[in-house]
């Protein structure tokens, strides 16, 4: 499974307009992928926001969905993907 971290800057004047759009994005993504996003902002920079999507199984489908559904937001988005490092079974060492 893959976790997606999408971050961008938001003009504070757009925040009230953007908030419901992000909620709509989360609803669409959850409906089509089963993954619910979370929205956060940096504690030391309230203009930097991040969407977090954890536990994505079908990366290609999710990336296409996210690109399609977020295209109208008018944001320059940077996406990073991470996977959990598997634990080593000590009985196999």
PyMOL Python script that loads the backbone (N, CA, C, O; Angstrom):
from pymol import cmd

cmd.read_pdbstr("""\
ATOM      1  N   UNK A   1       0.835  -1.188   0.000  1.00  0.00           N
ATOM      2  CA  UNK A   1       0.000   0.000   0.000  1.00  0.00           C
ATOM      3  C   UNK A   1       0.879   1.251   0.000  1.00  0.00           C
ATOM      4  O   UNK A   1       1.993   1.263   0.523  1.00  0.00           O
ATOM      5  N   UNK A   2       0.341   2.275  -0.595  1.00  0.00           N
ATOM      6  CA  UNK A   2       1.075   3.528  -0.745  1.00  0.00           C
ATOM      7  C   UNK A   2       0.314   4.663  -0.066  1.00  0.00           C
ATOM      8  O   UNK A   2      -0.916   4.703  -0.082  1.00  0.00           O
ATOM      9  N   UNK A   3       1.067   5.578   0.527  1.00  0.00           N
ATOM     10  CA  UNK A   3       0.509   6.775   1.138  1.00  0.00           C
ATOM     11  C   UNK A   3       0.895   7.978   0.293  1.00  0.00           C
ATOM     12  O   UNK A   3       2.038   8.094  -0.149  1.00  0.00           O
ATOM     13  N   UNK A   4      -0.061   8.870   0.071  1.00  0.00           N
ATOM     14  CA  UNK A   4       0.138  10.056  -0.756  1.00  0.00           C
ATOM     15  C   UNK A   4       0.081  11.308   0.105  1.00  0.00           C
ATOM     16  O   UNK A   4      -0.801  11.468   0.948  1.00  0.00           O
ATOM     17  N   UNK A   5       1.044  12.187  -0.131  1.00  0.00           N
ATOM     18  CA  UNK A   5       1.134  13.464   0.573  1.00  0.00           C
ATOM     19  C   UNK A   5       1.180  14.552  -0.494  1.00  0.00           C
ATOM     20  O   UNK A   5       2.143  14.647  -1.254  1.00  0.00           O
ATOM     21  N   UNK A   6       0.138  15.368  -0.545  1.00  0.00           N
ATOM     22  CA  UNK A   6       0.000  16.393  -1.581  1.00  0.00           C
ATOM     23  C   UNK A   6       0.018  17.749  -0.885  1.00  0.00           C
ATOM     24  O   UNK A   6      -0.845  18.047  -0.059  1.00  0.00           O
ATOM     25  N   UNK A   7       1.009  18.566  -1.227  1.00  0.00           N
ATOM     26  CA  UNK A   7       1.087  19.848  -0.536  1.00  0.00           C
ATOM     27  C   UNK A   7       1.137  21.009  -1.517  1.00  0.00           C
ATOM     28  O   UNK A   7       1.512  20.866  -2.681  1.00  0.00           O
ATOM     29  N   UNK A   8       0.738  22.179  -0.986  1.00  0.00           N
ATOM     30  CA  UNK A   8       0.612  23.380  -1.813  1.00  0.00           C
ATOM     31  C   UNK A   8       0.414  24.587  -0.913  1.00  0.00           C
ATOM     32  O   UNK A   8       0.141  24.458   0.280  1.00  0.00           O
ATOM     33  N   UNK A   9       0.556  25.758  -1.509  1.00  0.00           N
ATOM     34  CA  UNK A   9       0.306  27.012  -0.795  1.00  0.00           C
ATOM     35  C   UNK A   9      -1.092  27.516  -1.129  1.00  0.00           C
ATOM     36  O   UNK A   9      -1.587  27.341  -2.242  1.00  0.00           O
ATOM     37  N   UNK A  10      -1.715  28.147  -0.135  1.00  0.00           N
ATOM     38  CA  UNK A  10      -3.060  28.694  -0.294  1.00  0.00           C
ATOM     39  C   UNK A  10      -3.033  30.163   0.111  1.00  0.00           C
ATOM     40  O   UNK A  10      -2.579  30.515   1.200  1.00  0.00           O
ATOM     41  N   UNK A  11      -3.522  30.999  -0.777  1.00  0.00           N
ATOM     42  CA  UNK A  11      -3.703  32.412  -0.451  1.00  0.00           C
ATOM     43  C   UNK A  11      -4.797  32.482   0.615  1.00  0.00           C
ATOM     44  O   UNK A  11      -5.896  31.971   0.396  1.00  0.00           O
ATOM     45  N   UNK A  12      -4.521  33.102   1.763  1.00  0.00           N
ATOM     46  CA  UNK A  12      -5.530  33.162   2.828  1.00  0.00           C
ATOM     47  C   UNK A  12      -6.877  33.715   2.363  1.00  0.00           C
ATOM     48  O   UNK A  12      -7.916  33.359   2.919  1.00  0.00           O
ATOM     49  N   UNK A  13      -6.866  34.570   1.362  1.00  0.00           N
ATOM     50  CA  UNK A  13      -8.125  35.127   0.846  1.00  0.00           C
ATOM     51  C   UNK A  13      -8.973  34.063   0.154  1.00  0.00           C
ATOM     52  O   UNK A  13     -10.181  34.246   0.005  1.00  0.00           O
ATOM     53  N   UNK A  14      -8.363  32.950  -0.274  1.00  0.00           N
ATOM     54  CA  UNK A  14      -9.087  31.876  -0.961  1.00  0.00           C
ATOM     55  C   UNK A  14      -9.546  30.766  -0.019  1.00  0.00           C
ATOM     56  O   UNK A  14     -10.286  29.876  -0.438  1.00  0.00           O
ATOM     57  N   UNK A  15      -9.135  30.800   1.202  1.00  0.00           N
ATOM     58  CA  UNK A  15      -9.381  29.679   2.109  1.00  0.00           C
ATOM     59  C   UNK A  15     -10.855  29.349   2.284  1.00  0.00           C
ATOM     60  O   UNK A  15     -11.222  28.174   2.253  1.00  0.00           O
ATOM     61  N   UNK A  16     -11.703  30.341   2.467  1.00  0.00           N
ATOM     62  CA  UNK A  16     -13.129  30.078   2.667  1.00  0.00           C
ATOM     63  C   UNK A  16     -13.777  29.470   1.423  1.00  0.00           C
ATOM     64  O   UNK A  16     -14.732  28.701   1.531  1.00  0.00           O
ATOM     65  N   UNK A  17     -13.261  29.812   0.253  1.00  0.00           N
ATOM     66  CA  UNK A  17     -13.781  29.249  -0.996  1.00  0.00           C
ATOM     67  C   UNK A  17     -13.215  27.849  -1.221  1.00  0.00           C
ATOM     68  O   UNK A  17     -13.911  26.959  -1.711  1.00  0.00           O
ATOM     69  N   UNK A  18     -11.947  27.663  -0.858  1.00  0.00           N
ATOM     70  CA  UNK A  18     -11.276  26.393  -1.107  1.00  0.00           C
ATOM     71  C   UNK A  18     -11.751  25.276  -0.181  1.00  0.00           C
ATOM     72  O   UNK A  18     -11.859  24.126  -0.606  1.00  0.00           O
ATOM     73  N   UNK A  19     -12.030  25.600   1.066  1.00  0.00           N
ATOM     74  CA  UNK A  19     -12.394  24.570   2.048  1.00  0.00           C
ATOM     75  C   UNK A  19     -13.523  23.644   1.563  1.00  0.00           C
ATOM     76  O   UNK A  19     -13.350  22.427   1.629  1.00  0.00           O
ATOM     77  N   UNK A  20     -14.660  24.151   1.083  1.00  0.00           N
ATOM     78  CA  UNK A  20     -15.699  23.234   0.606  1.00  0.00           C
ATOM     79  C   UNK A  20     -15.283  22.462  -0.651  1.00  0.00           C
ATOM     80  O   UNK A  20     -15.757  21.349  -0.882  1.00  0.00           O
ATOM     81  N   UNK A  21     -14.404  23.048  -1.456  1.00  0.00           N
ATOM     82  CA  UNK A  21     -13.923  22.339  -2.643  1.00  0.00           C
ATOM     83  C   UNK A  21     -13.045  21.148  -2.256  1.00  0.00           C
ATOM     84  O   UNK A  21     -13.098  20.098  -2.897  1.00  0.00           O
ATOM     85  N   UNK A  22     -12.253  21.314  -1.227  1.00  0.00           N
ATOM     86  CA  UNK A  22     -11.423  20.211  -0.730  1.00  0.00           C
ATOM     87  C   UNK A  22     -12.315  19.119  -0.151  1.00  0.00           C
ATOM     88  O   UNK A  22     -12.047  17.935  -0.356  1.00  0.00           O
ATOM     89  N   UNK A  23     -13.356  19.491   0.560  1.00  0.00           N
ATOM     90  CA  UNK A  23     -14.286  18.491   1.100  1.00  0.00           C
ATOM     91  C   UNK A  23     -14.960  17.713  -0.033  1.00  0.00           C
ATOM     92  O   UNK A  23     -15.128  16.498   0.069  1.00  0.00           O
ATOM     93  N   UNK A  24     -15.344  18.399  -1.105  1.00  0.00           N
ATOM     94  CA  UNK A  24     -15.926  17.709  -2.267  1.00  0.00           C
ATOM     95  C   UNK A  24     -14.915  16.756  -2.875  1.00  0.00           C
ATOM     96  O   UNK A  24     -15.260  15.637  -3.255  1.00  0.00           O
ATOM     97  N   UNK A  25     -13.660  17.197  -2.969  1.00  0.00           N
ATOM     98  CA  UNK A  25     -12.595  16.334  -3.485  1.00  0.00           C
ATOM     99  C   UNK A  25     -12.476  15.078  -2.633  1.00  0.00           C
ATOM    100  O   UNK A  25     -12.418  13.971  -3.169  1.00  0.00           O
ATOM    101  N   UNK A  26     -12.440  15.235  -1.312  1.00  0.00           N
ATOM    102  CA  UNK A  26     -12.331  14.083  -0.417  1.00  0.00           C
ATOM    103  C   UNK A  26     -13.505  13.116  -0.603  1.00  0.00           C
ATOM    104  O   UNK A  26     -13.322  11.899  -0.594  1.00  0.00           O
ATOM    105  N   UNK A  27     -14.702  13.663  -0.768  1.00  0.00           N
ATOM    106  CA  UNK A  27     -15.879  12.808  -0.956  1.00  0.00           C
ATOM    107  C   UNK A  27     -15.777  12.011  -2.259  1.00  0.00           C
ATOM    108  O   UNK A  27     -16.060  10.813  -2.280  1.00  0.00           O
ATOM    109  N   UNK A  28     -15.375  12.676  -3.340  1.00  0.00           N
ATOM    110  CA  UNK A  28     -15.245  11.985  -4.629  1.00  0.00           C
ATOM    111  C   UNK A  28     -14.155  10.925  -4.579  1.00  0.00           C
ATOM    112  O   UNK A  28     -14.340   9.812  -5.070  1.00  0.00           O
ATOM    113  N   UNK A  29     -13.022  11.273  -3.988  1.00  0.00           N
ATOM    114  CA  UNK A  29     -11.920  10.316  -3.901  1.00  0.00           C
ATOM    115  C   UNK A  29     -12.342   9.111  -3.067  1.00  0.00           C
ATOM    116  O   UNK A  29     -12.056   7.973  -3.436  1.00  0.00           O
ATOM    117  N   UNK A  30     -13.015   9.350  -1.954  1.00  0.00           N
ATOM    118  CA  UNK A  30     -13.456   8.235  -1.111  1.00  0.00           C
ATOM    119  C   UNK A  30     -14.473   7.364  -1.842  1.00  0.00           C
ATOM    120  O   UNK A  30     -14.417   6.137  -1.761  1.00  0.00           O
ATOM    121  N   UNK A  31     -15.390   7.990  -2.545  1.00  0.00           N
ATOM    122  CA  UNK A  31     -16.417   7.236  -3.280  1.00  0.00           C
ATOM    123  C   UNK A  31     -15.785   6.309  -4.308  1.00  0.00           C
ATOM    124  O   UNK A  31     -16.226   5.171  -4.468  1.00  0.00           O
ATOM    125  N   UNK A  32     -14.754   6.783  -5.008  1.00  0.00           N
ATOM    126  CA  UNK A  32     -14.173   6.011  -6.102  1.00  0.00           C
ATOM    127  C   UNK A  32     -12.977   5.144  -5.705  1.00  0.00           C
ATOM    128  O   UNK A  32     -12.618   4.219  -6.433  1.00  0.00           O
ATOM    129  N   UNK A  33     -12.359   5.435  -4.559  1.00  0.00           N
ATOM    130  CA  UNK A  33     -11.170   4.662  -4.180  1.00  0.00           C
ATOM    131  C   UNK A  33     -11.278   4.000  -2.814  1.00  0.00           C
ATOM    132  O   UNK A  33     -10.514   3.087  -2.500  1.00  0.00           O
ATOM    133  N   UNK A  34     -12.226   4.457  -2.002  1.00  0.00           N
ATOM    134  CA  UNK A  34     -12.342   3.927  -0.649  1.00  0.00           C
ATOM    135  C   UNK A  34     -11.377   4.584   0.338  1.00  0.00           C
ATOM    136  O   UNK A  34     -11.344   4.219   1.513  1.00  0.00           O
ATOM    137  N   UNK A  35     -10.599   5.544  -0.137  1.00  0.00           N
ATOM    138  CA  UNK A  35      -9.610   6.213   0.713  1.00  0.00           C
ATOM    139  C   UNK A  35     -10.115   7.610   1.050  1.00  0.00           C
ATOM    140  O   UNK A  35     -10.458   8.384   0.155  1.00  0.00           O
ATOM    141  N   UNK A  36     -10.161   7.931   2.333  1.00  0.00           N
ATOM    142  CA  UNK A  36     -10.604   9.249   2.782  1.00  0.00           C
ATOM    143  C   UNK A  36      -9.385  10.120   3.061  1.00  0.00           C
ATOM    144  O   UNK A  36      -8.498   9.726   3.818  1.00  0.00           O
ATOM    145  N   UNK A  37      -9.341  11.286   2.462  1.00  0.00           N
ATOM    146  CA  UNK A  37      -8.234  12.207   2.672  1.00  0.00           C
ATOM    147  C   UNK A  37      -8.381  12.988   3.961  1.00  0.00           C
ATOM    148  O   UNK A  37      -9.472  13.114   4.517  1.00  0.00           O
ATOM    149  N   UNK A  38      -7.262  13.506   4.419  1.00  0.00           N
ATOM    150  CA  UNK A  38      -7.233  14.417   5.570  1.00  0.00           C
ATOM    151  C   UNK A  38      -6.546  15.695   5.111  1.00  0.00           C
ATOM    152  O   UNK A  38      -5.654  15.650   4.264  1.00  0.00           O
ATOM    153  N   UNK A  39      -6.957  16.840   5.666  1.00  0.00           N
ATOM    154  CA  UNK A  39      -6.416  18.143   5.283  1.00  0.00           C
ATOM    155  C   UNK A  39      -5.722  18.761   6.474  1.00  0.00           C
ATOM    156  O   UNK A  39      -6.289  18.817   7.566  1.00  0.00           O
ATOM    157  N   UNK A  40      -4.503  19.226   6.277  1.00  0.00           N
ATOM    158  CA  UNK A  40      -3.720  19.817   7.352  1.00  0.00           C
ATOM    159  C   UNK A  40      -2.995  21.052   6.843  1.00  0.00           C
ATOM    160  O   UNK A  40      -2.904  21.284   5.637  1.00  0.00           O
ATOM    161  N   UNK A  41      -2.485  21.835   7.774  1.00  0.00           N
ATOM    162  CA  UNK A  41      -1.587  22.919   7.388  1.00  0.00           C
ATOM    163  C   UNK A  41      -0.381  22.900   8.310  1.00  0.00           C
ATOM    164  O   UNK A  41      -0.440  22.395   9.431  1.00  0.00           O
ATOM    165  N   UNK A  42       0.711  23.460   7.816  1.00  0.00           N
ATOM    166  CA  UNK A  42       1.947  23.492   8.601  1.00  0.00           C
ATOM    167  C   UNK A  42       1.734  24.334   9.847  1.00  0.00           C
ATOM    168  O   UNK A  42       1.065  25.367   9.804  1.00  0.00           O
ATOM    169  N   UNK A  43       2.294  23.898  10.929  1.00  0.00           N
ATOM    170  CA  UNK A  43       2.138  24.659  12.178  1.00  0.00           C
ATOM    171  C   UNK A  43       2.922  25.953  12.155  1.00  0.00           C
ATOM    172  O   UNK A  43       2.550  26.908  12.838  1.00  0.00           O
ATOM    173  N   UNK A  44       4.017  26.010  11.372  1.00  0.00           N
ATOM    174  CA  UNK A  44       4.844  27.210  11.326  1.00  0.00           C
ATOM    175  C   UNK A  44       4.630  28.045  10.059  1.00  0.00           C
ATOM    176  O   UNK A  44       5.308  29.051   9.851  1.00  0.00           O
ATOM    177  N   UNK A  45       3.687  27.621   9.221  1.00  0.00           N
ATOM    178  CA  UNK A  45       3.385  28.360   7.988  1.00  0.00           C
ATOM    179  C   UNK A  45       1.937  28.078   7.609  1.00  0.00           C
ATOM    180  O   UNK A  45       1.675  27.121   6.880  1.00  0.00           O
ATOM    181  N   UNK A  46       0.997  28.880   8.079  1.00  0.00           N
ATOM    182  CA  UNK A  46      -0.419  28.604   7.842  1.00  0.00           C
ATOM    183  C   UNK A  46      -0.860  28.738   6.391  1.00  0.00           C
ATOM    184  O   UNK A  46      -2.034  28.525   6.090  1.00  0.00           O
ATOM    185  N   UNK A  47       0.054  29.088   5.479  1.00  0.00           N
ATOM    186  CA  UNK A  47      -0.324  29.141   4.065  1.00  0.00           C
ATOM    187  C   UNK A  47       0.027  27.848   3.328  1.00  0.00           C
ATOM    188  O   UNK A  47      -0.344  27.684   2.166  1.00  0.00           O
ATOM    189  N   UNK A  48       0.733  26.933   3.983  1.00  0.00           N
ATOM    190  CA  UNK A  48       1.091  25.655   3.368  1.00  0.00           C
ATOM    191  C   UNK A  48       0.146  24.574   3.877  1.00  0.00           C
ATOM    192  O   UNK A  48       0.048  24.322   5.078  1.00  0.00           O
ATOM    193  N   UNK A  49      -0.547  23.942   2.929  1.00  0.00           N
ATOM    194  CA  UNK A  49      -1.531  22.904   3.247  1.00  0.00           C
ATOM    195  C   UNK A  49      -1.107  21.574   2.663  1.00  0.00           C
ATOM    196  O   UNK A  49      -0.328  21.513   1.712  1.00  0.00           O
ATOM    197  N   UNK A  50      -1.634  20.503   3.251  1.00  0.00           N
ATOM    198  CA  UNK A  50      -1.324  19.162   2.783  1.00  0.00           C
ATOM    199  C   UNK A  50      -2.566  18.284   2.854  1.00  0.00           C
ATOM    200  O   UNK A  50      -3.317  18.307   3.829  1.00  0.00           O
ATOM    201  N   UNK A  51      -2.758  17.510   1.792  1.00  0.00           N
ATOM    202  CA  UNK A  51      -3.745  16.437   1.787  1.00  0.00           C
ATOM    203  C   UNK A  51      -2.987  15.135   2.016  1.00  0.00           C
ATOM    204  O   UNK A  51      -1.916  14.926   1.447  1.00  0.00           O
ATOM    205  N   UNK A  52      -3.540  14.270   2.844  1.00  0.00           N
ATOM    206  CA  UNK A  52      -2.917  12.981   3.135  1.00  0.00           C
ATOM    207  C   UNK A  52      -3.914  11.889   2.786  1.00  0.00           C
ATOM    208  O   UNK A  52      -5.064  11.912   3.225  1.00  0.00           O
ATOM    209  N   UNK A  53      -3.453  10.937   1.992  1.00  0.00           N
ATOM    210  CA  UNK A  53      -4.262   9.777   1.602  1.00  0.00           C
ATOM    211  C   UNK A  53      -3.448   8.541   1.943  1.00  0.00           C
ATOM    212  O   UNK A  53      -2.369   8.332   1.388  1.00  0.00           O
ATOM    213  N   UNK A  54      -3.961   7.721   2.854  1.00  0.00           N
ATOM    214  CA  UNK A  54      -3.199   6.557   3.313  1.00  0.00           C
ATOM    215  C   UNK A  54      -3.880   5.259   2.887  1.00  0.00           C
ATOM    216  O   UNK A  54      -5.106   5.151   2.858  1.00  0.00           O
ATOM    217  N   UNK A  55      -3.047   4.287   2.562  1.00  0.00           N
ATOM    218  CA  UNK A  55      -3.548   2.957   2.260  1.00  0.00           C
ATOM    219  C   UNK A  55      -4.079   2.775   0.854  1.00  0.00           C
ATOM    220  O   UNK A  55      -5.061   2.061   0.654  1.00  0.00           O
ATOM    221  N   UNK A  56      -3.450   3.407  -0.123  1.00  0.00           N
ATOM    222  CA  UNK A  56      -3.889   3.290  -1.511  1.00  0.00           C
ATOM    223  C   UNK A  56      -3.356   1.984  -2.092  1.00  0.00           C
ATOM    224  O   UNK A  56      -2.160   1.704  -2.018  1.00  0.00           O
ATOM    225  N   UNK A  57      -4.252   1.190  -2.666  1.00  0.00           N
ATOM    226  CA  UNK A  57      -3.860  -0.086  -3.263  1.00  0.00           C
ATOM    227  C   UNK A  57      -3.573   0.026  -4.756  1.00  0.00           C
ATOM    228  O   UNK A  57      -2.557  -0.487  -5.224  1.00  0.00           O
ATOM    229  N   UNK A  58      -4.425   0.670  -5.494  1.00  0.00           N
ATOM    230  CA  UNK A  58      -4.282   0.785  -6.946  1.00  0.00           C
ATOM    231  C   UNK A  58      -3.714   2.168  -7.268  1.00  0.00           C
ATOM    232  O   UNK A  58      -4.456   3.138  -7.430  1.00  0.00           O
ATOM    233  N   UNK A  59      -2.396   2.237  -7.355  1.00  0.00           N
ATOM    234  CA  UNK A  59      -1.729   3.527  -7.526  1.00  0.00           C
ATOM    235  C   UNK A  59      -2.121   4.225  -8.825  1.00  0.00           C
ATOM    236  O   UNK A  59      -2.423   5.419  -8.813  1.00  0.00           O
ATOM    237  N   UNK A  60      -2.122   3.512  -9.927  1.00  0.00           N
ATOM    238  CA  UNK A  60      -2.418   4.130 -11.222  1.00  0.00           C
ATOM    239  C   UNK A  60      -3.829   4.721 -11.236  1.00  0.00           C
ATOM    240  O   UNK A  60      -4.026   5.854 -11.676  1.00  0.00           O
ATOM    241  N   UNK A  61      -4.800   3.957 -10.758  1.00  0.00           N
ATOM    242  CA  UNK A  61      -6.183   4.440 -10.735  1.00  0.00           C
ATOM    243  C   UNK A  61      -6.319   5.625  -9.786  1.00  0.00           C
ATOM    244  O   UNK A  61      -7.021   6.588 -10.096  1.00  0.00           O
ATOM    245  N   UNK A  62      -5.652   5.564  -8.631  1.00  0.00           N
ATOM    246  CA  UNK A  62      -5.748   6.650  -7.656  1.00  0.00           C
ATOM    247  C   UNK A  62      -5.127   7.926  -8.202  1.00  0.00           C
ATOM    248  O   UNK A  62      -5.697   9.008  -8.058  1.00  0.00           O
ATOM    249  N   UNK A  63      -3.969   7.807  -8.823  1.00  0.00           N
ATOM    250  CA  UNK A  63      -3.294   8.990  -9.368  1.00  0.00           C
ATOM    251  C   UNK A  63      -4.129   9.641 -10.471  1.00  0.00           C
ATOM    252  O   UNK A  63      -4.208  10.867 -10.543  1.00  0.00           O
ATOM    253  N   UNK A  64      -4.743   8.839 -11.320  1.00  0.00           N
ATOM    254  CA  UNK A  64      -5.611   9.385 -12.372  1.00  0.00           C
ATOM    255  C   UNK A  64      -6.827  10.072 -11.755  1.00  0.00           C
ATOM    256  O   UNK A  64      -7.212  11.159 -12.186  1.00  0.00           O
ATOM    257  N   UNK A  65      -7.424   9.447 -10.762  1.00  0.00           N
ATOM    258  CA  UNK A  65      -8.577  10.017 -10.066  1.00  0.00           C
ATOM    259  C   UNK A  65      -8.213  11.347  -9.401  1.00  0.00           C
ATOM    260  O   UNK A  65      -8.935  12.336  -9.536  1.00  0.00           O
ATOM    261  N   UNK A  66      -7.109  11.361  -8.696  1.00  0.00           N
ATOM    262  CA  UNK A  66      -6.696  12.569  -7.992  1.00  0.00           C
ATOM    263  C   UNK A  66      -6.390  13.699  -8.977  1.00  0.00           C
ATOM    264  O   UNK A  66      -6.771  14.846  -8.743  1.00  0.00           O
ATOM    265  N   UNK A  67      -5.717  13.384 -10.055  1.00  0.00           N
ATOM    266  CA  UNK A  67      -5.401  14.404 -11.067  1.00  0.00           C
ATOM    267  C   UNK A  67      -6.680  14.973 -11.677  1.00  0.00           C
ATOM    268  O   UNK A  67      -6.819  16.185 -11.840  1.00  0.00           O
ATOM    269  N   UNK A  68      -7.593  14.093 -12.006  1.00  0.00           N
ATOM    270  CA  UNK A  68      -8.856  14.527 -12.633  1.00  0.00           C
ATOM    271  C   UNK A  68      -9.681  15.385 -11.677  1.00  0.00           C
ATOM    272  O   UNK A  68     -10.151  16.459 -12.052  1.00  0.00           O
ATOM    273  N   UNK A  69      -9.853  14.922 -10.469  1.00  0.00           N
ATOM    274  CA  UNK A  69     -10.749  15.586  -9.521  1.00  0.00           C
ATOM    275  C   UNK A  69     -10.156  16.854  -8.909  1.00  0.00           C
ATOM    276  O   UNK A  69     -10.901  17.694  -8.404  1.00  0.00           O
ATOM    277  N   UNK A  70      -8.842  17.007  -8.944  1.00  0.00           N
ATOM    278  CA  UNK A  70      -8.229  18.201  -8.350  1.00  0.00           C
ATOM    279  C   UNK A  70      -7.853  19.247  -9.395  1.00  0.00           C
ATOM    280  O   UNK A  70      -7.358  20.318  -9.044  1.00  0.00           O
ATOM    281  N   UNK A  71      -8.080  18.955 -10.659  1.00  0.00           N
ATOM    282  CA  UNK A  71      -7.626  19.850 -11.730  1.00  0.00           C
ATOM    283  C   UNK A  71      -8.279  21.227 -11.698  1.00  0.00           C
ATOM    284  O   UNK A  71      -7.692  22.195 -12.183  1.00  0.00           O
ATOM    285  N   UNK A  72      -9.468  21.332 -11.143  1.00  0.00           N
ATOM    286  CA  UNK A  72     -10.193  22.610 -11.122  1.00  0.00           C
ATOM    287  C   UNK A  72      -9.890  23.467  -9.886  1.00  0.00           C
ATOM    288  O   UNK A  72     -10.441  24.559  -9.746  1.00  0.00           O
ATOM    289  N   UNK A  73      -9.026  22.989  -8.997  1.00  0.00           N
ATOM    290  CA  UNK A  73      -8.770  23.729  -7.755  1.00  0.00           C
ATOM    291  C   UNK A  73      -7.913  24.969  -7.960  1.00  0.00           C
ATOM    292  O   UNK A  73      -7.936  25.876  -7.127  1.00  0.00           O
ATOM    293  N   UNK A  74      -7.157  25.025  -9.052  1.00  0.00           N
ATOM    294  CA  UNK A  74      -6.312  26.185  -9.311  1.00  0.00           C
ATOM    295  C   UNK A  74      -5.117  26.290  -8.378  1.00  0.00           C
ATOM    296  O   UNK A  74      -4.690  27.387  -8.018  1.00  0.00           O
ATOM    297  N   UNK A  75      -4.577  25.129  -7.986  1.00  0.00           N
ATOM    298  CA  UNK A  75      -3.438  25.097  -7.073  1.00  0.00           C
ATOM    299  C   UNK A  75      -2.247  24.434  -7.753  1.00  0.00           C
ATOM    300  O   UNK A  75      -2.412  23.528  -8.569  1.00  0.00           O
ATOM    301  N   UNK A  76      -1.054  24.890  -7.411  1.00  0.00           N
ATOM    302  CA  UNK A  76       0.167  24.207  -7.843  1.00  0.00           C
ATOM    303  C   UNK A  76       0.459  23.177  -6.767  1.00  0.00           C
ATOM    304  O   UNK A  76       0.886  23.516  -5.664  1.00  0.00           O
ATOM    305  N   UNK A  77       0.224  21.908  -7.103  1.00  0.00           N
ATOM    306  CA  UNK A  77       0.292  20.818  -6.119  1.00  0.00           C
ATOM    307  C   UNK A  77       1.541  19.982  -6.334  1.00  0.00           C
ATOM    308  O   UNK A  77       1.918  19.693  -7.469  1.00  0.00           O
ATOM    309  N   UNK A  78       2.169  19.601  -5.255  1.00  0.00           N
ATOM    310  CA  UNK A  78       3.322  18.702  -5.289  1.00  0.00           C
ATOM    311  C   UNK A  78       2.930  17.441  -4.555  1.00  0.00           C
ATOM    312  O   UNK A  78       2.452  17.492  -3.422  1.00  0.00           O
ATOM    313  N   UNK A  79       3.135  16.297  -5.208  1.00  0.00           N
ATOM    314  CA  UNK A  79       2.742  15.018  -4.627  1.00  0.00           C
ATOM    315  C   UNK A  79       3.973  14.162  -4.338  1.00  0.00           C
ATOM    316  O   UNK A  79       4.873  14.032  -5.168  1.00  0.00           O
ATOM    317  N   UNK A  80       3.986  13.588  -3.150  1.00  0.00           N
ATOM    318  CA  UNK A  80       5.026  12.631  -2.785  1.00  0.00           C
ATOM    319  C   UNK A  80       4.337  11.363  -2.293  1.00  0.00           C
ATOM    320  O   UNK A  80       3.289  11.415  -1.651  1.00  0.00           O
ATOM    321  N   UNK A  81       4.951  10.224  -2.611  1.00  0.00           N
ATOM    322  CA  UNK A  81       4.371   8.922  -2.268  1.00  0.00           C
ATOM    323  C   UNK A  81       5.359   8.134  -1.421  1.00  0.00           C
ATOM    324  O   UNK A  81       6.560   8.114  -1.689  1.00  0.00           O
ATOM    325  N   UNK A  82       4.829   7.493  -0.402  1.00  0.00           N
ATOM    326  CA  UNK A  82       5.657   6.698   0.498  1.00  0.00           C
ATOM    327  C   UNK A  82       4.987   5.356   0.750  1.00  0.00           C
ATOM    328  O   UNK A  82       3.763   5.228   0.721  1.00  0.00           O
ATOM    329  N   UNK A  83       5.832   4.358   1.000  1.00  0.00           N
ATOM    330  CA  UNK A  83       5.363   3.029   1.403  1.00  0.00           C
ATOM    331  C   UNK A  83       5.946   2.697   2.764  1.00  0.00           C
ATOM    332  O   UNK A  83       7.035   3.153   3.114  1.00  0.00           O
ATOM    333  N   UNK A  84       5.221   1.908   3.520  1.00  0.00           N
ATOM    334  CA  UNK A  84       5.692   1.473   4.832  1.00  0.00           C
ATOM    335  C   UNK A  84       6.817   0.460   4.643  1.00  0.00           C
ATOM    336  O   UNK A  84       6.729  -0.439   3.806  1.00  0.00           O
ATOM    337  N   UNK A  85       7.859   0.620   5.425  1.00  0.00           N
ATOM    338  CA  UNK A  85       8.968  -0.327   5.383  1.00  0.00           C
ATOM    339  C   UNK A  85       8.518  -1.594   6.107  1.00  0.00           C
ATOM    340  O   UNK A  85       8.124  -1.541   7.271  1.00  0.00           O
ATOM    341  N   UNK A  86       8.579  -2.736   5.413  1.00  0.00           N
ATOM    342  CA  UNK A  86       8.104  -3.962   6.063  1.00  0.00           C
ATOM    343  C   UNK A  86       9.011  -4.366   7.232  1.00  0.00           C
ATOM    344  O   UNK A  86      10.223  -4.153   7.219  1.00  0.00           O
ATOM    345  N   UNK A  87       8.380  -4.942   8.214  1.00  0.00           N
ATOM    346  CA  UNK A  87       9.118  -5.438   9.383  1.00  0.00           C
ATOM    347  C   UNK A  87       9.852  -6.717   8.996  1.00  0.00           C
ATOM    348  O   UNK A  87       9.380  -7.494   8.167  1.00  0.00           O
ATOM    349  N   UNK A  88      10.984  -6.915   9.595  1.00  0.00           N
ATOM    350  CA  UNK A  88      11.746  -8.143   9.374  1.00  0.00           C
ATOM    351  C   UNK A  88      11.309  -9.142  10.425  1.00  0.00           C
ATOM    352  O   UNK A  88      11.281  -8.840  11.618  1.00  0.00           O
ATOM    353  N   UNK A  89      10.971 -10.329   9.970  1.00  0.00           N
ATOM    354  CA  UNK A  89      10.556 -11.395  10.882  1.00  0.00           C
ATOM    355  C   UNK A  89      11.823 -11.950  11.562  1.00  0.00           C
ATOM    356  O   UNK A  89      12.672 -12.533  10.888  1.00  0.00           O
ATOM    357  N   UNK A  90      11.958 -11.777  12.878  1.00  0.00           N
ATOM    358  CA  UNK A  90      13.184 -12.228  13.556  1.00  0.00           C
ATOM    359  C   UNK A  90      13.375 -13.743  13.514  1.00  0.00           C
ATOM    360  O   UNK A  90      14.492 -14.223  13.712  1.00  0.00           O
ATOM    361  N   UNK A  91      12.320 -14.497  13.263  1.00  0.00           N
ATOM    362  CA  UNK A  91      12.445 -15.955  13.202  1.00  0.00           C
ATOM    363  C   UNK A  91      13.092 -16.409  11.904  1.00  0.00           C
ATOM    364  O   UNK A  91      13.506 -17.563  11.795  1.00  0.00           O
ATOM    365  N   UNK A  92      13.186 -15.514  10.910  1.00  0.00           N
ATOM    366  CA  UNK A  92      13.773 -15.872   9.615  1.00  0.00           C
ATOM    367  C   UNK A  92      15.228 -15.436   9.514  1.00  0.00           C
ATOM    368  O   UNK A  92      15.867 -15.671   8.489  1.00  0.00           O
ATOM    369  N   UNK A  93      15.761 -14.810  10.548  1.00  0.00           N
ATOM    370  CA  UNK A  93      17.127 -14.294  10.480  1.00  0.00           C
ATOM    371  C   UNK A  93      18.155 -15.376  10.673  1.00  0.00           C
ATOM    372  O   UNK A  93      19.355 -15.101  10.643  1.00  0.00           O
TER     373      UNK A  93
END
""", "prot")
cmd.dss("prot")
cmd.show_as("cartoon", "prot")
cmd.util.cbc("prot")
cmd.orient("prot")
